[in-house]
């Protein structure tokens, strides 16, 4: 009998110790950025360093672009909701960095040209859509053979981008499209440079981010629909809701169109973007491949 109770006691101690060990982990699993911003009066915004005209950081470290203007105006509306001034701390970052920066708390939100996809939504939460773009195929004007929707040749893609993942799937599917190989690039400017140097035959990238160049043309039809949204920590529902409320005030007013004009985007607004501004869309990119 004593052995039985001793065994039960040891089991109870082990269970209690396990609860004590796991409780802090469970408490950390639900971030509360809104409470932190309200308490500290500071919000840390990650800004994509090289995604003009949406977000960029110039040689002097000053951020700019359409998304940056939208984020600043959104914070002003957040100040009104919280009833206190909020200081913005800018954290410039490269394309793949925001996921880690959000997880370890170095940024509270990413301001860039990030496509809200179902795959990314497994790692982070997204605001309402603030712009709708699409992936286009660019090619050298002299090589009209690549105007053919099934001909890609050597495809330049931004490393780790939505475009790269789509092209990887298309290559793996071995469909009717002619794809020779993928050529990873670090920037859209590098992609255009490789086209002009004949180191790639096509550039598969977000239409509005492909630099304009007189030697480069692009296919008329878009390959995908890309809803851009602000990215936040996963499971931070109160903060996401507050950002959406503040964001809708910006997008539904005259500011949004002025920001688009300032970023030279007003001529690139397709019908989907104003519709997303009007109704507050949170739909991820449709799975097209």
C-alpha positions in Angstrom: 0.0 0.0 0.0 2.8 2.4 0.9 4.4 1.7 -2.4 1.2 2.5 -4.2 0.7 5.9 -2.5 4.4 6.7 -3.0 4.0 6.0 -6.7 0.9 8.2 -6.8 2.7 11.0 -4.9 5.6 10.9 -7.4 3.2 11.0 -10.3 1.4 14.0 -8.7 4.7 15.9 -8.2 5.8 15.2 -11.8 2.4 16.5 -13.1 2.6 19.6 -10.9 6.1 20.3 -12.1 5.1 19.8 -15.7 2.2 22.3 -15.3 4.6 24.8 -13.6 7.0 24.4 -16.5 4.4 24.7 -19.3 2.3 27.6 -17.9 4.8 30.4 -18.8 5.1 29.0 -22.3 1.3 29.1 -22.7 1.2 32.7 -21.4 3.7 33.8 -24.0 1.8 32.2 -26.8 -0.7 35.1 -27.0 1.0 38.4 -27.6 -0.7 41.7 -26.7 1.0 44.3 -28.8 -1.9 46.8 -28.4 -1.5 46.8 -24.6 2.3 47.3 -25.1 1.9 50.2 -27.5 -0.7 51.8 -25.2 1.7 51.4 -22.2 5.0 52.4 -23.9 3.7 54.9 -26.5 6.0 53.2 -29.1 5.3 51.1 -32.2 8.1 49.4 -34.1 7.5 49.3 -37.8 9.5 47.1 -40.1 10.0 48.8 -43.5 11.1 46.9 -46.6 14.3 48.4 -47.7 14.0 47.9 -51.5 10.4 47.7 -52.7 9.7 51.0 -54.3 7.2 52.5 -55.0 5.6 50.8 -51.9 8.4 50.9 -49.3 12.1 51.7 -49.4 14.8 53.3 -47.3 17.0 55.9 -48.9 20.8 56.4 -48.6 20.2 58.6 -45.5 18.1 56.0 -43.8 14.8 57.8 -44.4 11.8 55.5 -45.2 9.4 56.3 -48.1 6.8 54.9 -50.4 3.0 54.3 -50.6 2.9 51.7 -47.8 5.1 53.9 -45.5 2.7 56.8 -46.0 -0.3 54.5 -45.3 1.4 53.1 -42.2 2.2 56.6 -40.8 -1.4 57.7 -41.3 -2.7 54.5 -39.8 -0.6 55.1 -36.6 -2.1 58.7 -36.4 -5.6 57.1 -36.3 -4.3 54.5 -33.8 -3.2 57.4 -31.6 -6.7 58.8 -31.6 -8.2 55.4 -30.6 -5.7 54.9 -27.8 -5.8 58.5 -26.7 -2.0 59.1 -26.6 0.9 60.0 -28.9 2.8 57.0 -30.4 6.4 57.2 -31.4 7.3 55.3 -34.6 10.6 53.4 -34.5 11.7 52.3 -38.0 13.5 48.9 -38.6 14.7 48.6 -42.2 14.8 45.0 -43.4 15.2 42.8 -46.4 12.6 40.6 -48.1 12.8 37.4 -46.0 13.5 39.1 -42.6 10.1 40.2 -41.2 8.9 36.7 -40.1 11.8 36.4 -37.7 11.7 40.1 -36.7 8.0 39.7 -35.7 8.5 36.5 -33.8 11.3 37.9 -31.6 9.6 41.2 -31.0 12.0 43.5 -32.9 9.1 44.8 -35.0 5.3 45.0 -34.3 4.2 45.3 -37.9 5.8 45.0 -41.4 5.2 47.8 -43.9 6.2 46.7 -47.4 4.7 44.9 -50.4 3.8 41.6 -48.8 1.3 39.4 -50.5 -1.3 37.9 -48.1 -1.2 34.2 -49.0 -2.6 31.2 -47.2 0.9 29.8 -46.7 2.2 33.0 -45.1 -0.9 33.2 -42.9 0.3 30.1 -41.1 3.2 32.2 -39.7 1.7 35.7 -39.3 -1.6 37.6 -39.3 -2.5 40.2 -41.9 -4.4 43.4 -42.0 -7.1 44.3 -44.6 -5.7 44.6 -48.1 -4.3 48.0 -49.0 -3.3 47.3 -52.6 -4.0 44.6 -55.2 -1.2 43.8 -57.7 -0.4 40.7 -59.8 2.6 38.8 -61.1 3.6 39.7 -64.6 6.0 38.3 -67.1 8.6 40.8 -68.5 10.9 40.1 -71.4 13.3 41.9 -73.9 11.3 43.7 -76.5 13.6 42.3 -79.2 12.7 38.7 -78.2 9.0 38.6 -79.0 9.0 34.8 -78.8 8.7 35.3 -75.0 5.4 37.1 -75.4 4.0 33.6 -75.8 2.2 32.8 -72.5 3.7 29.3 -72.5 7.3 30.2 -73.1 9.5 31.3 -70.2 13.1 30.0 -71.0 15.4 31.1 -68.2 13.2 32.7 -65.6 14.5 35.4 -63.2 12.6 35.4 -59.9 13.2 37.2 -56.6 14.6 34.7 -54.2 12.1 33.4 -51.5 9.2 35.4 -53.1 5.7 34.3 -53.9 6.7 34.4 -57.6 9.6 32.0 -56.9 7.4 29.5 -55.1 4.8 29.6 -57.9 7.5 29.0 -60.5 9.0 26.1 -58.5 5.6 24.4 -58.5 5.1 25.0 -62.2 8.5 23.5 -62.9 7.7 20.5 -60.7 4.4 20.0 -62.4 6.0 19.5 -65.8 3.1 21.0 -67.7 2.8 22.4 -71.2 4.8 25.6 -70.3 8.4 25.8 -71.6 10.6 26.5 -68.5 14.3 25.9 -68.8 15.6 27.0 -65.3 15.2 29.5 -62.5 17.6 32.4 -62.1 17.3 33.8 -58.5 17.9 37.5 -58.1 18.2 39.8 -55.1 16.1 42.7 -56.4 13.8 43.6 -59.2 16.4 45.9 -60.6 18.8 43.0 -60.8 16.1 41.0 -62.6 15.8 43.7 -65.3 19.6 43.9 -65.6 19.9 40.2 -66.2 17.2 40.4 -68.9 19.1 43.2 -70.7 22.4 41.3 -70.3 20.7 38.1 -71.7 21.4 36.2 -68.6 17.7 35.5 -68.3 14.9 35.4 -70.8 11.9 36.4 -68.7 11.3 38.1 -65.3 8.4 36.6 -63.3 7.6 39.3 -60.6 5.0 41.6 -59.2 3.8 43.9 -62.0 4.0 47.2 -60.1 7.5 46.4 -58.7 9.1 45.7 -62.1 11.2 48.8 -63.0 10.1 50.6 -66.2 12.8 50.3 -69.0 12.5 51.1 -72.7 14.2 47.8 -73.6 11.8 45.7 -71.6 8.2 44.7 -72.4 5.7 42.7 -70.5 2.8 40.4 -71.3 -0.6 42.1 -71.0 -2.4 39.4 -68.9 -1.4 39.0 -65.2 -0.4 35.5 -64.0 -1.8 35.9 -60.5 -3.7 38.2 -58.1 -1.6 39.6 -55.3 -3.4 41.3 -52.3 -0.8 43.4 -50.3 -1.4 43.7 -46.6 0.4 44.7 -43.4 1.9 41.7 -41.5 1.7 41.2 -37.7 2.5 38.6 -35.1 0.3 35.4 -35.3 -2.5 35.3 -32.8 -2.4 39.0 -31.9 -6.1 39.5 -32.5 -6.7 42.8 -30.5 -3.8 44.5 -32.4 -4.9 43.2 -35.8 -8.5 44.5 -35.2 -7.2 47.9 -34.0 -4.9 48.2 -37.1 -7.8 47.3 -39.4 -10.0 50.0 -37.8 -7.3 52.6 -38.2 -6.4 51.4 -41.7 -9.9 51.6 -43.0 -10.1 55.3 -42.0 -7.1 55.9 -44.1 -8.1 53.8 -47.1 -11.7 55.0 -47.2 -10.8 58.7 -47.3 -9.0 61.0 -49.8 -5.6 60.3 -48.2 -5.1 56.9 -50.0 -5.5 58.3 -53.5 -3.1 61.2 -52.6 -0.5 58.7 -51.3 -0.9 56.7 -54.6 -0.4 59.9 -56.6 2.7 60.8 -54.6 4.1 57.3 -55.2 3.2 57.5 -58.9 0.8 54.6 -58.4 -2.4 56.4 -59.4 -2.2 55.2 -63.0 -1.7 51.6 -61.8 -4.8 51.2 -59.7 -6.8 48.3 -61.1 -10.5 47.9 -60.2 -9.7 45.5 -57.4 -7.7 48.0 -55.3 -10.5 50.7 -54.8 -12.9 47.8 -54.1 -10.7 46.4 -51.4 -10.5 50.0 -49.9 -14.3 50.2 -49.9 -15.2 46.9 -48.3 -12.2 46.0 -46.2 -11.2 42.8 -47.9 -9.1 40.2 -45.9 -9.1 37.5 -48.6 -5.7 35.8 -49.2 -4.3 35.4 -52.7 -6.3 32.8 -54.7 -4.4 29.6 -55.4 -3.9 29.8 -59.1 -1.2 27.1 -59.5 
